[in-house]
Amino acid sequence: MPDTSLFILTGASRGLGAALAQALMQPGHRLICVARGDNAELRAQAAAAGVTLDWHQVDLSDAHAAEAWMTKTLAALPAFANVTLVLNAGAVEPIGTIDTLRADTLLPHLQLNLAGPMALTAALLRGTAAWNAQRRVLAISSGAARRPIAGWAAYCTGKAGLDMFVRAINADGDASVRAVALAPGVIDTDMQRTIRGADFAGVQRFRDLHAHGELVSPQDAAARIAAYLVRPDFGATELDDLRNIA
């Protein structure tokens, strides 16, 4: 069957992003995956499934490069009836109290977690304006966007900004665009490994979740997110949480 739905996925090389790419390998889907690194296994799986997957390596902590990449990529594509952008790329570091923050680590963090996603989304909306497409934006958020965590000032701030950006997209009132910021829960990824090895006030909670087997697998979370992306009521709840969805 012809491809009618385009999915653009950031941070696809590992963890939740890689699992989500696998979950989206379905008939009628065209996948564009972008990450700093490669994942040859995912590309091989897509080929075996008969799904077109284009892989691009871009440093998404450079918002200018991210914007230029999106603009160039869309210009080379035919129009699709449905377009979904999944803003998954992100990092939790730097972790530490406010007085430990430095511009040389803070600015790249905010470019990756906030400015980059904003620039990518803006470029997507410009590049697909003439497509007559239904466009969806899913930003992977966090509980840290909605409550402060000591030592996570950069991450909390970036994710809270991403939540507000989603609300601003919807406030623009374009009927062809719907956006959601979705907190996926605590998932067993490299980010969680980084968190457990860090020094901050609440670290023991994350170590206990891991020790007690309470982390969600990337595959389970990805399957639920993939189903969420195509729901007819997508966008009804701007700031959502995967743990609250039946």
N, C-alpha and C positions, 0 to 999 in steps of 0.2 A: 504494500500500500504506500502511497506517496506520503512524504513527511509533511504534516500539517502543523505540528507543534514544535517550537524552538525553545530549548532550555539552555540557558547560559549559567554556568555554575562556577563560582570562584572558590579557591582553596580546595581543589578537587583531588589533589595528589595523595592525600592520606586521611585517616580518621573519618569523621562524619562526612566530609566532602566526597571521599572515595566511595564510601558506602552509598551515598545518595546518587552518585553517578551510576553505580550498579543498579540501584532500584529504578532509575529512570530509563534504563535500556529496554524500551518497549516499542512495539510496532508503531510507526507514525511519528516517532520522536526523533528529532535531530538534536544532538548534544554538542555544545561548545564548552569545553572545560579549560579553565585558566588557573595556573598556579606558578609558583616560583620554580618548582621541580617537575619532573616527569613521572609518569606511571605507565610503563610499558604493558603491565598486566591488564590494566583497565582498557587500554587501546585494543589489546588482543581479545578481550572478552566482548567488546563492542563489535569487533569484526566478526567474531563467531556468532553473535546474535543477529547479525545483519543490520546493525544500527550504525548510522553515520555519526562518528564522534571525532570532532576536530580538537586537537590538543595544542594549547598555546602556553608558552613559558614567558611570564611577565612578572616583574617585581611590583606587586600591588601596593607596596609601601611608598611608591612613587605615584602620587595621584595624577601627575601630568602624563606619565607613561600609561597608566591605566585608562585614562580618558582617550588618549590617542589610539590605543589598542582597540577600544570598543568602537570608536568612530570608523576606523579602517575595516574592522571585521564586519560590521553591519553593512557597510557600503558594498561589500563583495557578495552579499547574500541576496537570494530572491525573497519576496515577501512571504510571511507566514501568517496564518489566521490567528494563531495563539503564540504569545511570546511570554516566557517566564524567566526572570532574573533571580537567581538565588545568591544572596550575598552571604557567603559562608566564611570566607577567609578572615582570619583574625588571630590575635596573639594576646596572651594575658600579661606578659612581662612588659615593662618593669614592675616588679612587686616590691613594695617597701613603704615605709612611712613617707609622708609628704616631703620631709626635709631631705630625703634621699633622691628625689626626682631631679633629673638633669635634662636640659633641652636636647642633648644629642641622642638620648633614647626616647624621650617623651614625644618629640615631633614625628619620628618615623612610626611610632605606635599609633598616634592619632591619625596619621595619613592612612595607615592600613585599616584601622578599625572604624574610622569615621569619614575623613575627607575623601579617601579613595572610593568607598561605596557611594557617597553622594555624587562624585564626578562620574562614576560608571553609570549610575541611574540616569543622571541628566543626559549623558551621551546616548544611552539606550532610548530614551523618550524622543530625543531629536532624530535619531537614526531610523526609528520605526514610525515616525509621525504620518508618513504617507502610505503605510501598509494596510490601513483599515483593519487593524488587529486588536484583539483583546490582550491587554498587557498586565501582567502580574509581577509584583516585586515582593519577594520574601527575604527579609533580613533576619539572619540568625542572631537573636538577642541573648539575653541572660537574665537570671534572677538578680545579678549584680547591677543591672540597669535600673532596677526598681527598688533596691535597698542597698545602702552602703556596706561595704566589707572593708574592714581595717586593712591597710596595706595594698589595697587594689584601687587606688585613686584614679590611675590612668584608665584602667579597664572599665571601672564603673562609669566614669565620665564619658568615655567613648561610646559605650553601649547605651547609656541614657540619651546621648545625642542622637544615636541611630534610631532609638524609639521615637524621639521627637521628629526626626526627619521623615519617618514613615507617616506620622500624623500630618505633617506638612504636605507630603505628596497627596494624600487623600483630601486635604483642605483645598488644594488647587481645583478640585471639582471636575477633573477630566473623567467623563463616564467610561472611557476605554481603559482606565488605569485603576487598579486596586492594589493596595500595599498592606502588608502585615509584618510586624516584628514578632517573631516567635521564639520564646525561650524554650530550649529543647530538654532541659533537665541536666542532670549530672551524667555525662557520657564517658565511657571508658576509652579515652583517647590520650595522645601524647600530651595534650594540654593538662589533663588531670595529673599525669605523671610529673609534669613541671610544677604544678601547684603543690603536690604532696612533698616535693623536695625543697620547697621554698620556706622561708622564715617569716611568718606573719602570725598575728594573734589567733586567727581562727583555723590554722592549718590542721589541727587535730580532727576537726569534723570531717575533713576530706580524707584524711588517713583512715578514719573509722568507717566511712562509707565504702572505701575500697576493701578494707579488711573484712567487712561483713557482707561483701558481695552485693552491694546495693547500687552499683553503677549499671547504667543501661548500656547495652552493646550498641556500637555504631549501626549495625545492621538493623536492629529492632527500631531504633530511632528513625533511621532513614526510610524504612518501609512505611512508617506512620506519616512522615513528612511528605513522602511522594504521594500518598493518598490525599493528604491535606491540600496539596498544591492544586489538585484538579476538582476539589469540592465546589459545587455551585454557589455555596455561601462564602467562598473565600473572600476575605476582606470585611466580613460582618463584624469581626472583633479585631480592632487595629493592633492592640497589644495582647497577644495570646500566649498561652503556655501549653506545651505539648502534654504536660501532666494532667491538665484539666479537660483534655479532649477524649471523648469516648472512642 
